[in-house]
Amino acid sequence: MSDRASDVAIVGGGLIGAWTAFFLARRGHSVTVIEKGLVGAQSSGVNFGNLRLQGRFPGQYPLSLRSQALWEDFEALIGEDCEFEQTGHLYLAYDEAEQAKLEGYASVSESYGLAIERVGPAELRRRWPWLGERAVAATFSARDATANPRIATPAVARAAARLGAVIRENTRVTAVDRAGDGFALTLADGTQLSCGALVNCAGAWALDIAERFGETAPVFPAGPPQFVTEPFPYAIGPSVQAIDGSVIFRQIPRGNIILAGYPRTAADPEANRAPVPPAKTLAAMRALARVAPILAHCHVIRVWSGIEAYLPDMIPVIGPSETAAGLFHAFGFCGHGFQIGPGVGLCLSEMIVDGATQTPLEPFSIRRFRQAATVSEKFRKEFD
Ligand SMILES: Cc1cc2nc3c(=O)[nH]c(=O)nc-3n(C[C@H](O)[C@H](O)[C@H](O)COP(=O)(O)OP(=O)(O)OC[C@H]3O[C@@H](n4cnc5c(N)ncnc54)[C@H](O)[C@@H]3O)c2cc1C
């Protein structure tokens, strides 16, 4: 049985797929999102919710800033709230080497127009008195924000559906083939679906599609451990991150502290499992207590992680396929895809409809993996 026909089919109903569908539908294109489970139930729904601008890969700033403007406009665009809050983001350094690293991040951010405040130890304690005594320096970026990942992606998918996009949940794409100058997708129930353009934003599962067209990337599936504590009276304000990566935390207005620890743990996309070894809970709580001693005795009430695709240079693949005209990839977001998700969706829609996007995406081409990948120092340190 053949089912037609969308201008565009999108494999993967995560944040990237939902935003791409939204922008395509808004421009009057017929679009079908195919999601093997529920929309926003994988990485996009279980992440930390940080919309951090400080400390990003320099070549990502144009995309990242475009994306932040969309987050800031979320309610007007999507018609629903996603608990977006411009909390700001505080980066902490504990010695001179870390302070130099902070300064490097700050200068890059400033070169892209972000306002970064340098905060010395006395000012730190005055503004955030719950911090421990040890931090020697910090930078604060007021435009950084947070949102609730559990509600963001379903809201974007509902907005896309209101504009005419078809969202097919619990439907796995089992094969993708060339059909004329478009594509034929085979779904798990044997149905075929044809489309003109195809977007591969299948998260940690995206290689299945890329490899059908002779392309590959050295994807490593993993996730950072996440924890939530019992609630406390609201006091923290910004997202707080130790620049050595040992802990990042924020307090939601309901009072709970959400924290993420490191290193990340390998995940299993086939079994759909993202384990959190118990030792990581203890390590994260120790790191939290060093940064904010008033939280030393709080109780973790739930732990979880997610399945995210990482690449050795710690930057994603975004852009057209090198081997199949009409196929676009967007995967391997290396733990940073929530912030850039709206911008990626917008750029993909522009590439599909206009043939180009104003945002420079060259560093993210899948072409870079034609040769053996260089493994970045950041990648080496961030997994165990
Ligand atoms: C624990 C954790 C914390 C994180 N914290 C942050 C953070 O604070 N800030 C930040 O910016 N980023 C963060 N990230 C990263 C961010 O969550 C991801 O980069 C982003 O959600 C990726 O979105 P996606 O749409 O590409 O992937 P996904 O959300 O994984 O969506 C891909 C979808 O494709 C579907 N799919 C796969 N194969 C098929 C198929 N064959 N047929 C149909 N459907 C298919 C999957 O079911 C899935 O729903 C974090 C990630 C994790 C795991």
The ligand as an SDF file (V2000), in Angstrom:
LIG
                    3D

 53 58  0  0  0  0  0  0  0  0999 V2000
   20.4620   13.8750   29.7850 C   0  0  0  0  0  0  0  0  0  0  0  0
   20.6780   14.9290   28.7410 C   0  0  0  0  0  0  0  0  0  0  0  0
   20.8370   16.2610   29.1180 C   0  0  0  0  0  0  0  0  0  0  0  0
   20.9940   17.2430   28.1440 C   0  0  0  0  0  0  0  0  0  0  0  0
   21.0190   18.5610   28.5110 N   0  0  0  0  0  0  0  0  0  0  0  0
   21.0180   19.5350   27.5630 C   0  0  0  0  0  0  0  0  0  0  0  0
   20.9470   20.9050   27.9230 C   0  0  0  0  0  0  0  0  0  0  0  0
   20.8340   21.2590   29.0820 O   0  0  0  0  0  0  0  0  0  0  0  0
   20.9980   21.8440   26.9220 N   0  0  0  0  0  0  0  0  0  0  0  0
   21.1070   21.4910   25.6080 C   0  0  0  0  0  0  0  0  0  0  0  0
   21.1730   22.3810   24.7480 O   0  0  0  0  0  0  0  0  0  0  0  0
   21.1050   20.1820   25.2290 N   0  0  0  0  0  0  0  0  0  0  0  0
   21.0600   19.2090   26.1640 C   0  0  0  0  0  0  0  0  0  0  0  0
   21.0720   17.8930   25.8050 N   0  0  0  0  0  0  0  0  0  0  0  0
   21.0880   17.5580   24.3830 C   0  0  0  0  0  0  0  0  0  0  0  0
   19.6920   17.6660   23.7280 C   0  0  0  0  0  0  0  0  0  0  0  0
   18.7230   17.0600   24.5470 O   0  0  0  0  0  0  0  0  0  0  0  0
   19.7180   17.0060   22.3700 C   0  0  0  0  0  0  0  0  0  0  0  0
   20.8310   17.4830   21.6390 O   0  0  0  0  0  0  0  0  0  0  0  0
   18.4810   17.2780   21.5610 C   0  0  0  0  0  0  0  0  0  0  0  0
   17.3290   16.9710   22.2960 O   0  0  0  0  0  0  0  0  0  0  0  0
   18.5150   16.4590   20.2760 C   0  0  0  0  0  0  0  0  0  0  0  0
   17.2610   16.5310   19.6600 O   0  0  0  0  0  0  0  0  0  0  0  0
   16.9200   15.5450   18.4640 P   0  0  0  0  0  0  0  0  0  0  0  0
   15.5850   15.9240   17.9620 O   0  0  0  0  0  0  0  0  0  0  0  0
   18.0630   15.5240   17.5060 O   0  0  0  0  0  0  0  0  0  0  0  0
   16.9830   14.0790   19.1070 O   0  0  0  0  0  0  0  0  0  0  0  0
   15.9190   13.1760   19.8770 P   0  0  0  0  0  0  0  0  0  0  0  0
   15.1840   13.9320   20.9090 O   0  0  0  0  0  0  0  0  0  0  0  0
   16.6680   11.9530   20.3130 O   0  0  0  0  0  0  0  0  0  0  0  0
   14.8890   12.8070   18.7540 O   0  0  0  0  0  0  0  0  0  0  0  0
   15.1600   11.8650   17.7450 C   0  0  0  0  0  0  0  0  0  0  0  0
   13.8850   11.0560   17.5590 C   0  0  0  0  0  0  0  0  0  0  0  0
   14.0260   10.1940   16.4360 O   0  0  0  0  0  0  0  0  0  0  0  0
   13.2140    9.0650   16.6850 C   0  0  0  0  0  0  0  0  0  0  0  0
   13.6330    7.9980   15.7650 N   0  0  0  0  0  0  0  0  0  0  0  0
   14.8570    7.4080   15.6940 C   0  0  0  0  0  0  0  0  0  0  0  0
   14.8790    6.4880   14.7170 N   0  0  0  0  0  0  0  0  0  0  0  0
   13.6400    6.4830   14.1560 C   0  0  0  0  0  0  0  0  0  0  0  0
   13.0350    5.7330   13.0950 C   0  0  0  0  0  0  0  0  0  0  0  0
   13.7280    4.8020   12.4100 N   0  0  0  0  0  0  0  0  0  0  0  0
   11.7340    5.9580   12.8060 N   0  0  0  0  0  0  0  0  0  0  0  0
   11.0190    6.9160   13.4770 C   0  0  0  0  0  0  0  0  0  0  0  0
   11.5550    7.6480   14.4900 N   0  0  0  0  0  0  0  0  0  0  0  0
   12.8410    7.4480   14.8140 C   0  0  0  0  0  0  0  0  0  0  0  0
   13.5130    8.7630   18.1600 C   0  0  0  0  0  0  0  0  0  0  0  0
   12.4940    7.9480   18.7440 O   0  0  0  0  0  0  0  0  0  0  0  0
   13.5850   10.1630   18.7590 C   0  0  0  0  0  0  0  0  0  0  0  0
   12.3620   10.5730   19.3580 O   0  0  0  0  0  0  0  0  0  0  0  0
   21.0040   16.8830   26.7600 C   0  0  0  0  0  0  0  0  0  0  0  0
   20.8850   15.5380   26.3900 C   0  0  0  0  0  0  0  0  0  0  0  0
   20.7200   14.5690   27.3730 C   0  0  0  0  0  0  0  0  0  0  0  0
   20.5580   13.1430   26.9490 C   0  0  0  0  0  0  0  0  0  0  0  0
  1  2  1  0
  2  3  1  0
  2 52  2  0
  3  4  2  0
  4  5  1  0
  4 50  1  0
  5  6  2  0
  6  7  1  0
  6 13  1  0
  7  8  2  0
  7  9  1  0
  9 10  1  0
 10 11  2  0
 10 12  1  0
 12 13  2  0
 13 14  1  0
 14 15  1  0
 14 50  1  0
 15 16  1  0
 16 17  1  0
 16 18  1  0
 18 19  1  0
 18 20  1  0
 20 21  1  0
 20 22  1  0
 22 23  1  0
 23 24  1  0
 24 25  2  0
 24 26  1  0
 24 27  1  0
 27 28  1  0
 28 29  2  0
 28 30  1  0
 28 31  1  0
 31 32  1  0
 32 33  1  0
 33 34  1  0
 33 48  1  0
 34 35  1  0
 35 36  1  0
 35 46  1  0
 36 37  1  0
 36 45  1  0
 37 38  2  0
 38 39  1  0
 39 40  1  0
 39 45  2  0
 40 41  1  0
 40 42  2  0
 42 43  1  0
 43 44  2  0
 44 45  1  0
 46 47  1  0
 46 48  1  0
 48 49  1  0
 50 51  2  0
 51 52  1  0
 52 53  1  0
M  END
$$$$
